[in-house]
Amino acid sequence: MIDAADDIEEAVRIAMWSGPRNISTAMMRSFENRPDTYVIDEPFYAVYLDRTGLEHPMRAESLASQSTNWRLVVAELMGELPEGRRIFYQKQMTHHMVEGVGLDWMAKCRNAFLIRSPERVLASYAAKRPEVTLDDIGFVRQAELFDIEADRLGTAPPVVDADDILTDPRRVLAALCGELGIPFTSRMLSWPAGSRETDGVWAPVWYAAVERSTGFAPPTAEAPVLDDGLTRIADAARPFYERLARYRLAPTAMPDQTCADQL
C-alpha cells in the first residue's frame, strides 16, 4: 500500500488495466465523479486499430479521433492535468499494447488491474462483436503487464475483480484507493446518467448500459451459458484470470474502517 499522503500534491497518474466488457467504463465514471480527477478513455485504441488493421465498429471514427503515434499518446498521458485536478485516471485496455508500443512510461503511473471471469467477459463481448478471439479479450496481455509491474515493484500491484466491486463497491473501492495512495470518497459510488465528453467516439456502440447507469449494480447470480466456441476461449483465458485473481482485494478480508470517506 502507498501512503495516502504520498505525492497527493503532485499529479497522480493511475493506469487501470483491463480487457473489454469488464465494467471498465463504469470504473471510469466512478473516478470521473471525484472532484480531483481527470479521466481518459482508451488512449491507445487508435494505435491498436492502426497497427493490427482489425475491423472494429466505428473504426474510421476511432482512428480519426486519436493519434496513431504511441509516443504522442504517451506524451499526452504524461502531460499537465486540467487546473484543480491532481489525479489522472487512465482507462487502459491491455490488448491495445501491441508489439512495438513502448511500456517504459508505465513506471510513472500507479498501475492497477481490473479482472473479470472470462465467461462474463465473453458473453458481453460477443453480444456486441460476434467474432472474437482470445487476443481480443486481453487476458494473456493483462497477465504479461501484471508480471512486468510486479517485477518492477517487487510485489503484486493492486488487483480488483469486477464481481467484488459490484457486490460491495464501497469497501472494494476504498481498499483500492488505499493501495493507490489516494483518499476515498463516496462520490465514487454513484454518478449522473448520460454520456460524457470524455467518452471515446466509439461510445454509441459499446456504452448504452453505462449511459443508463447511475452506480454499480449487483452482479447477476448465474454464470452465462456460452456456445462451444466461446467456451474454448473461456477455458484458454481462465488460467490467466485465476493467476491474477489470487492477488485480488477481496471484500471479506477488508476491515470495516477501510470504508471511511476521506474526501
C-alpha positions in Angstrom: 0.0 0.0 0.0 1.2 3.5 -0.8 1.0 6.2 1.9 -2.3 8.1 1.3 -0.4 11.4 1.7 2.4 10.4 -0.7 2.6 12.8 -3.7 -1.0 13.9 -3.4 0.1 17.5 -4.1 1.7 16.2 -7.3 -0.1 14.6 -10.2 -1.0 11.0 -9.5 -1.4 9.0 -12.7 -3.4 5.9 -12.3 -3.4 3.3 -15.2 -6.2 0.8 -14.7 -5.5 -2.2 -16.9 -8.4 -4.4 -18.1 -9.8 -6.2 -21.1 -13.0 -5.1 -22.7 -16.5 -5.7 -21.2 -15.1 -5.6 -17.7 -17.1 -2.7 -16.0 -14.1 -0.6 -17.1 -16.3 2.3 -18.3 -18.3 2.2 -15.0 -15.0 2.4 -13.2 -14.1 5.4 -15.3 -17.4 7.0 -14.4 -16.7 6.3 -10.7 -13.3 8.1 -10.8 -14.6 10.9 -13.0 -17.2 11.7 -10.4 -14.4 12.6 -8.0 -13.8 16.4 -7.9 -10.0 15.9 -8.0 -9.8 13.6 -11.0 -9.4 13.8 -14.8 -10.0 10.7 -16.9 -9.1 9.5 -20.4 -10.8 6.7 -22.3 -8.7 4.0 -24.0 -6.0 6.4 -25.3 -4.2 3.7 -27.3 -7.3 2.5 -29.2 -6.3 4.2 -32.5 -2.8 2.9 -32.2 -4.1 -0.6 -31.8 -6.5 -0.4 -34.7 -3.8 1.1 -36.9 -1.2 -1.5 -36.1 -3.5 -4.5 -36.3 -5.7 -3.5 -39.2 -8.7 -5.0 -37.4 -12.2 -4.1 -38.3 -14.0 -2.8 -35.3 -17.3 -0.9 -35.1 -16.7 2.8 -35.8 -13.1 2.0 -36.9 -12.8 5.1 -39.1 -14.2 7.4 -36.5 -11.9 6.0 -33.8 -8.8 6.3 -36.0 -9.7 10.0 -36.7 -10.3 10.8 -33.1 -6.9 9.8 -31.7 -3.2 9.8 -32.6 -1.9 6.6 -34.1 1.6 7.5 -32.9 2.1 5.8 -29.5 4.8 8.3 -28.5 2.4 11.2 -28.9 -0.2 9.3 -26.8 2.4 8.8 -24.0 3.2 12.5 -24.1 -0.5 13.2 -23.5 -0.6 10.8 -20.6 2.4 12.5 -19.1 1.2 16.0 -19.7 -0.3 18.5 -17.3 -3.7 18.0 -15.8 -6.5 20.5 -16.0 -6.5 23.1 -13.3 -7.8 21.8 -10.0 -7.2 18.2 -10.8 -4.5 16.1 -9.1 -5.4 12.6 -10.3 -5.3 11.4 -13.9 -7.2 8.2 -14.3 -6.4 6.3 -17.5 -8.8 3.6 -18.6 -6.3 1.3 -20.4 -7.1 -1.8 -22.4 -4.4 -4.5 -22.1 -4.8 -5.8 -25.7 -4.1 -2.3 -27.1 -0.4 -2.7 -26.0 0.7 -4.5 -29.1 4.2 -5.3 -30.3 6.2 -2.1 -30.9 4.4 0.1 -28.4 6.8 1.1 -25.6 6.0 0.4 -21.9 8.6 2.4 -20.0 6.1 5.1 -19.3 4.2 2.7 -17.0 6.8 3.2 -14.3 5.5 6.8 -14.0 2.0 5.6 -13.2 0.3 3.8 -10.3 -0.8 0.7 -12.1 -3.8 -1.4 -11.1 -5.5 -4.4 -12.7 -9.3 -4.9 -13.2 -10.2 -8.5 -13.8 -13.5 -10.4 -14.6 -14.3 -14.0 -15.2 -13.8 -14.9 -18.9 -17.3 -16.3 -19.1 -18.9 -12.9 -18.2 -16.4 -11.0 -20.5 -17.1 -13.2 -23.5 -20.9 -13.2 -23.0 -20.9 -9.4 -23.0 -18.3 -9.0 -25.8 -20.0 -11.5 -28.2 -23.3 -9.6 -27.9 -21.6 -6.6 -29.5 -19.0 -8.2 -31.8 -19.8 -11.9 -32.6 -16.3 -12.7 -34.0 -14.0 -12.9 -31.0 -10.5 -14.4 -30.3 -8.5 -14.9 -27.1 -6.3 -11.9 -28.1 -9.4 -9.7 -28.4 -10.3 -10.0 -24.7 -6.8 -9.2 -23.4 -6.3 -11.9 -20.7 -2.9 -13.0 -21.9 -1.6 -9.5 -22.3 -3.0 -8.5 -18.9 -1.0 -11.2 -17.2 2.1 -10.1 -19.0 1.7 -6.5 -18.0 0.9 -7.6 -14.4 4.2 -9.6 -14.3 6.1 -6.5 -15.7 4.7 -4.3 -13.0 5.2 -6.9 -10.2 8.8 -7.3 -11.2 9.3 -3.5 -11.1 7.7 -3.1 -7.7 9.0 -6.3 -6.1 5.4 -7.1 -5.1 2.0 -7.6 -6.7 0.3 -4.4 -7.8 -3.4 -3.9 -6.8 -5.9 -6.3 -8.4 -9.7 -5.8 -8.2 -12.4 -8.2 -9.5 -15.4 -6.8 -11.2 -17.8 -9.0 -9.3 -16.3 -8.0 -6.0 -16.7 -4.3 -6.9 -20.4 -4.9 -8.0 -21.0 -6.8 -4.8 -19.5 -4.3 -2.3 -18.4 -1.2 -4.2 -17.8 1.0 -1.1 -15.5 -1.5 0.6 -13.5 -2.6 -2.5 -13.1 0.9 -3.9 -12.0 2.2 -0.5 -9.4 -0.5 -0.4 -8.3 0.2 -3.9 -7.8 3.9 -3.1 -5.7 2.9 -0.1 -3.5 0.8 -2.3 -3.2 3.6 -4.8 -2.3 6.2 -2.1 -5.3 8.4 -2.7 -8.2 9.3 -0.4 -11.5 7.5 -0.9 -14.7 9.5 -1.5 -18.3 8.2 -1.5 -18.7 10.3 -4.7 -17.2 7.3 -6.5 -20.3 5.2 -5.7 -22.7 7.0 -8.0 -22.8 9.3 -10.9 -25.3 11.1 -13.2 -26.8 9.1 -16.1 -25.8 10.0 -19.6 -22.8 10.3 -21.9 -19.6 12.3 -21.2 -17.4 14.5 -23.3 -14.6 12.3 -22.1 -16.1 9.1 -23.7 -14.5 7.8 -26.8 -16.2 8.3 -30.1 -17.0 4.6 -30.1 -19.4 5.1 -27.1 -22.6 4.7 -29.2 -21.6 1.1 -30.0 -20.4 0.0 -26.5 -21.7 2.3 -23.8 -25.5 2.1 -23.8 -25.8 0.3 -20.5 -23.3 2.5 -18.6 -25.0 5.6 -20.0 -28.2 4.5 -18.4 -26.5 3.7 -15.1 -26.2 5.8 -12.0 -24.0 3.5 -10.0 -22.7 -0.1 -9.7 -25.5 -2.7 -10.0 -25.2 -6.1 -8.2 -23.8 -8.9 -10.3 -26.1 -11.5 -11.8 -26.0 -14.7 -9.7 -25.9 -17.1 -12.6 -22.9 -17.5 -14.8 -23.7 -17.0 -18.6 -24.1 -20.0 -20.8 -21.6 -20.0 -23.7 -21.6 -21.9 -27.0 -18.8 -24.4 -27.7 -16.5 -21.8 -29.5 -16.8 -19.3 -26.7 -16.3 -22.0 -24.1 -13.0 -22.9 -25.6 -11.8 -19.3 -25.5 -13.0 -19.1 -21.9 -11.1 -22.2 -21.0 -7.9 -20.8 -22.6 -8.3 -17.5 -20.7 -9.1 -19.0 -17.3 -5.5 -19.7 -16.2 -4.6 -16.1 -16.7 -7.6 -14.8 -14.9 -7.0 -17.2 -12.0 -3.4 -16.2 -11.7 -4.3 -12.6 -11.1 -7.3 -13.4 -9.0 -5.0 -14.8 -6.3 -4.0 -11.3 -5.6 -7.4 -9.6 -5.7 -8.5 -7.3 -2.9 -11.3 -9.5 -1.5 -14.1 -7.7 0.4 -14.2 -10.4 3.1 -10.6 -9.6 4.0 -11.2 -5.8 4.4 -11.7 -4.2 7.8 -14.8 -2.0 8.3 -12.7 1.1 8.8 -11.5 0.8 5.3 -14.9 2.2 4.2 -14.3 5.6 5.8 -14.9 8.5 3.5 -11.7 10.6 3.4 -12.7 13.3 0.9 
